[in-house]
Structures are given as structure tokens and as C-alpha cells.
Amino acid sequence: MQPAPGTSVKVDSAVLKYGSPGPVSDVLVRRAYVAGYDRRLRHPAWTAEHLTLASLGKSALEPPNPDGAGDRSNSQFREDASIPAMFRAKLQDYFRSGYDRGHMVPAADAKISQAAMDETFLLTNIAPQVGAGFNRHYWAYLEDWCRRLTGSFADVYVFTIPLYLPKLDGDGKWRTHEVIGSPPSISVPTHFAKVVLTSKPSSPSTPDIPEISTGAFVLPNAMIPDEAKLESFIVPIDAVERAAGLTLFSDAVKAQSKHICKTTKCEVIVRRFDDAVKGSSRKAIAGPK
């Protein structure tokens, strides 16, 4: 008789006498986020953040950090020594790859301190992203939209998830993704998902009863025109969970929540972030040493 799905099964320890192959789940707890690192793909399987006005340094009720806010010009991309070397993403893997080192948790979400911002530059928070038209543009607009949600909601939870969605090639076969690195080891996601959950008091008379809103957006890892509507990227949360093999929220939360685009405006603001930092804080990728 087969056990029910999800049931814990006792394994004869003799089978694993000389070691358990895993998979090992590297859950990395940082100052501004939590990430689940995928040793096979060499990038995060997911990242999670809790954004508030205070966490972004914008609360009038919270005193500023006495040590000062984070400045991305003082941060550098670094390999993560907490990951075994054989499973670690390396700086040289991105050299001349044609892809940006794309933050899953953006540096701008971690301005609370320099230490918090520095942690967003660890390669365990990075995945290969198309630069012009995506990482430096539309993806940055979406990150900015997530931060702006803190102006309307007390708590904003953001999950960022690299995805691998198959594409039908000319020979009639379905394929997924490219790999970069030397030797090739870092997988290049075909898409990225942003899943948000927001909370605010349902009414002044019931401040302890939260009104929950949720929404999921899936964007291709490709150039996206500035005029593209954010609502055109809406997908069901279930679709993201199925594609990623993750459970983000309980069925009860998904059933009882309102869609985020029903409770706030789902519209990005086009800002050419790269033009603002051109020639200053944006660093070229150095060659391997």
C-alpha cells in the first residue's frame, strides 16, 4: 500500500549508510530577505521579502539608521562562500555571457543599511537576465511598483521566482533553457515571476482584521517595451506554483484574498534607471582572474 502524498516515510538507514544525496535546501536568511538557493541551477529557486515603509527607510515614525543607509556604489558582486565551491555561482561565469547579473531582491529594497545592501550583491541572490529592455528597464519598473505598494498597504510580501517554461522549436520539440559559465553551469531562466501579498486593516473599526490582496506576474526574460501594460503579465498564483514546484500561499489565503489589481493600480512608472547611473555607479563586469 502506497503512503498518501506528503506523508513522511521512514527510510531504512542502511540504504543511506554512506551518505544521503539530497537534494540539499540552502535556505539563506539575510538582513533584508530570505532565499532558497538551487545548487543545480546555480541561482535562487525563490527569494522572499517583507517590505514596509520602515524597511525602506521611509517611515516618519521610525528613526533613521544611525549607521547610515546603504549605497549601492559601495557594494560589489561577490561569490557566496556559504555555498560549497562545487555548487557556487562564480563571478567569471557571467563574464562576456551576454547577460546581466540580475538581482532577485533589488538593492533598492535593502537601503536600511550598507550590510543589508551588500547581501543583495551575493551571487546567491543573482540570476542571468537580459539587460537592455528587461533588467535595466521593465523589470526595474516592476521592482519600483512593488516598493510603491508600501504607500497603500501596511505590509507587502514579495516573492521572486525564476521559471523555466518550455518553448516549441522549429523541429517540433519542446525545449527550455540556455546555460552560461565556464564550464557551463549557470542556467538562464526563460521567465521571472513576481508574486505579491499585501495586507492592511480592513477598516478603522476593525484594525486587527487584515484585508489581504494577492497577485502574480510572469515576465519573459527578454526585452519588453516600456509601453507594455503590467496587467498583461497577470497569471494565476497556482500557475506559478505549478511551474516552480512551490507552494506560496495556502488555498484559504488564495480563496479569501482580493486580486491586487482590484485594490490598487497595477501600472508601472517608466524611469530610465540606467541612464541615471550611466558612467557613475554601474560597474562593468571585470574579466576572470
VENPENOR-V536979 format. One record per pair of residues at least 6 apart in sequence whose C-alpha atoms are under 8 Angstrom apart, sorted by sequence separation. I is the first residue (numbers start at 1). J is the second residue. If there is no record, write none. Layout:
BEGIN
i:I j:J
i:I j:J
END
This chain:
BEGIN
i:3 j:9
i:28 j:34
i:29 j:35
i:37 j:43
i:38 j:44
i:53 j:59
i:94 j:100
i:110 j:116
i:111 j:117
i:129 j:135
i:131 j:137
i:134 j:140
i:150 j:156
i:168 j:174
i:169 j:175
i:179 j:185
i:180 j:186
i:201 j:207
i:203 j:209
i:240 j:246
i:241 j:247
i:260 j:266
i:27 j:34
i:28 j:35
i:37 j:44
i:38 j:45
i:57 j:64
i:81 j:88
i:94 j:101
i:110 j:117
i:149 j:156
i:167 j:174
i:168 j:175
i:179 j:186
i:180 j:187
i:201 j:208
i:202 j:209
i:241 j:248
i:27 j:35
i:28 j:36
i:36 j:44
i:37 j:45
i:54 j:62
i:80 j:88
i:109 j:117
i:166 j:174
i:167 j:175
i:179 j:187
i:180 j:188
i:201 j:209
i:202 j:210
i:274 j:282
i:27 j:36
i:28 j:37
i:35 j:44
i:36 j:45
i:37 j:46
i:79 j:88
i:80 j:89
i:108 j:117
i:166 j:175
i:167 j:176
i:178 j:187
i:179 j:188
i:201 j:210
i:202 j:211
i:26 j:36
i:27 j:37
i:35 j:45
i:36 j:46
i:79 j:89
i:107 j:117
i:110 j:120
i:146 j:156
i:166 j:176
i:177 j:187
i:178 j:188
i:200 j:210
i:201 j:211
i:25 j:36
i:26 j:37
i:35 j:46
i:36 j:47
i:79 j:90
i:107 j:118
i:165 j:176
i:166 j:177
i:177 j:188
i:178 j:189
i:199 j:210
i:200 j:211
i:25 j:37
i:26 j:38
i:35 j:47
i:57 j:69
i:79 j:91
i:146 j:158
i:164 j:176
i:177 j:189
i:199 j:211
i:200 j:212
i:25 j:38
i:34 j:47
i:35 j:48
i:78 j:91
i:107 j:120
i:164 j:177
i:177 j:190
i:199 j:212
i:217 j:230
i:33 j:47
i:34 j:48
i:77 j:91
i:106 j:120
i:107 j:121
i:176 j:190
i:198 j:212
i:199 j:213
i:217 j:231
i:219 j:233
i:24 j:39
i:33 j:48
i:34 j:49
i:105 j:120
i:197 j:212
i:198 j:213
i:218 j:233
i:33 j:49
i:197 j:213
i:198 j:214
i:217 j:233
i:218 j:234
i:32 j:49
i:33 j:50
i:103 j:120
i:197 j:214
i:217 j:234
i:218 j:235
i:32 j:50
i:103 j:121
i:196 j:214
i:197 j:215
i:216 j:234
i:217 j:235
i:195 j:214
i:196 j:215
i:215 j:234
i:216 j:235
i:105 j:125
i:195 j:215
i:196 j:216
i:215 j:235
i:216 j:236
i:104 j:125
i:195 j:216
i:215 j:236
i:216 j:237
i:103 j:125
i:104 j:126
i:194 j:216
i:195 j:217
i:215 j:237
i:218 j:240
i:103 j:126
i:104 j:127
i:193 j:216
i:194 j:217
i:102 j:126
i:103 j:127
i:193 j:217
i:194 j:218
i:216 j:240
i:101 j:126
i:102 j:127
i:164 j:189
i:165 j:190
i:193 j:218
i:101 j:127
i:102 j:128
i:163 j:189
i:164 j:190
i:165 j:191
i:192 j:218
i:193 j:219
i:101 j:128
i:102 j:129
i:162 j:189
i:163 j:190
i:164 j:191
i:191 j:218
i:192 j:219
i:100 j:128
i:101 j:129
i:162 j:190
i:163 j:191
i:191 j:219
i:192 j:220
i:99 j:128
i:100 j:129
i:162 j:191
i:163 j:192
i:191 j:220
i:192 j:221
i:99 j:129
i:100 j:130
i:162 j:192
i:163 j:193
i:190 j:220
i:191 j:221
i:231 j:261
i:99 j:130
i:100 j:131
i:161 j:192
i:162 j:193
i:190 j:221
i:91 j:123
i:98 j:130
i:99 j:131
i:160 j:192
i:161 j:193
i:189 j:221
i:90 j:123
i:102 j:135
i:160 j:193
i:161 j:194
i:89 j:123
i:94 j:128
i:159 j:193
i:160 j:194
i:72 j:107
i:89 j:124
i:100 j:135
i:127 j:162
i:159 j:194
i:160 j:195
i:231 j:266
i:158 j:194
i:159 j:195
i:230 j:266
i:231 j:267
i:106 j:143
i:158 j:195
i:159 j:196
i:230 j:267
i:109 j:147
i:158 j:196
i:229 j:267
i:230 j:268
i:75 j:114
i:157 j:196
i:158 j:197
i:229 j:268
i:70 j:110
i:71 j:111
i:74 j:114
i:156 j:196
i:157 j:197
i:214 j:254
i:70 j:111
i:156 j:197
i:157 j:198
i:212 j:253
i:69 j:111
i:70 j:112
i:75 j:117
i:76 j:118
i:80 j:122
i:156 j:198
i:195 j:237
i:69 j:112
i:70 j:113
i:71 j:114
i:75 j:118
i:78 j:121
i:79 j:122
i:80 j:123
i:155 j:198
i:156 j:199
i:214 j:257
i:68 j:112
i:69 j:113
i:70 j:114
i:77 j:121
i:78 j:122
i:79 j:123
i:80 j:124
i:154 j:198
i:155 j:199
i:212 j:256
i:213 j:257
i:214 j:258
i:215 j:259
i:226 j:270
i:42 j:87
i:68 j:113
i:69 j:114
i:70 j:115
i:72 j:117
i:76 j:121
i:77 j:122
i:78 j:123
i:79 j:124
i:153 j:198
i:154 j:199
i:155 j:200
i:212 j:257
i:213 j:258
i:214 j:259
i:215 j:260
i:42 j:88
i:43 j:89
i:67 j:113
i:68 j:114
i:70 j:116
i:71 j:117
i:72 j:118
i:75 j:121
i:77 j:123
i:153 j:199
i:154 j:200
i:211 j:257
i:212 j:258
i:213 j:259
i:214 j:260
i:215 j:261
i:40 j:87
i:42 j:89
i:65 j:112
i:70 j:117
i:153 j:200
i:193 j:240
i:213 j:260
i:39 j:87
i:65 j:113
i:39 j:88
i:146 j:196
i:213 j:263
i:56 j:109
i:55 j:109
i:56 j:110
i:57 j:111
i:55 j:110
i:56 j:111
i:57 j:112
i:105 j:160
i:49 j:105
i:55 j:111
i:56 j:112
i:104 j:160
i:47 j:104
i:48 j:105
i:55 j:112
i:104 j:161
i:47 j:105
i:51 j:109
i:128 j:187
i:129 j:188
i:44 j:104
i:128 j:188
i:129 j:189
i:127 j:188
i:128 j:189
i:127 j:189
i:198 j:260
i:197 j:260
i:196 j:260
i:33 j:105
i:32 j:109
i:32 j:110
i:47 j:125
i:165 j:243
i:164 j:243
i:43 j:123
i:44 j:124
i:163 j:243
i:164 j:244
i:43 j:124
i:44 j:125
i:163 j:244
i:42 j:124
i:43 j:125
i:44 j:126
i:162 j:244
i:43 j:126
i:44 j:127
i:97 j:180
i:161 j:244
i:31 j:115
i:32 j:116
i:43 j:127
i:97 j:181
i:31 j:116
i:32 j:117
i:30 j:116
i:94 j:180
i:95 j:181
i:138 j:224
i:37 j:124
i:93 j:180
i:94 j:181
i:134 j:221
i:138 j:225
i:31 j:119
i:93 j:181
i:134 j:222
i:138 j:226
i:30 j:119
i:35 j:124
i:92 j:181
i:93 j:182
i:133 j:222
i:134 j:223
i:137 j:226
i:35 j:125
i:92 j:182
i:93 j:183
i:133 j:223
i:134 j:224
i:93 j:184
i:130 j:221
i:132 j:223
i:133 j:224
i:93 j:185
i:129 j:221
i:130 j:222
i:131 j:223
i:133 j:225
i:93 j:186
i:129 j:222
i:130 j:223
i:133 j:226
i:51 j:147
i:53 j:150
i:89 j:186
i:52 j:150
i:53 j:151
i:51 j:150
i:53 j:154
i:52 j:154
i:52 j:155
i:51 j:155
i:52 j:156
i:50 j:155
i:51 j:156
i:50 j:156
i:51 j:157
i:50 j:157
i:51 j:158
i:49 j:157
i:50 j:158
i:48 j:157
i:49 j:158
i:48 j:158
i:49 j:159
i:48 j:159
i:47 j:159
i:48 j:160
i:152 j:264
i:46 j:159
i:47 j:160
i:46 j:160
i:47 j:161
i:46 j:161
i:45 j:161
i:46 j:162
i:44 j:161
i:45 j:162
i:44 j:162
i:145 j:267
i:145 j:268
i:144 j:268
i:145 j:269
i:144 j:269
i:142 j:268
i:141 j:268
i:141 j:269
i:141 j:270
i:141 j:271
i:138 j:270
i:137 j:270
i:140 j:273
i:137 j:271
i:137 j:272
i:136 j:272
i:137 j:273
i:136 j:273
i:137 j:274
i:136 j:274
i:42 j:185
i:43 j:186
i:41 j:185
i:42 j:186
i:43 j:187
i:41 j:186
i:42 j:187
i:41 j:187
i:95 j:285
i:94 j:285
i:95 j:286
i:95 j:287
i:95 j:288
i:92 j:287
i:92 j:288
i:91 j:288
i:92 j:289
i:45 j:244
i:73 j:281
i:72 j:281
i:73 j:282
END
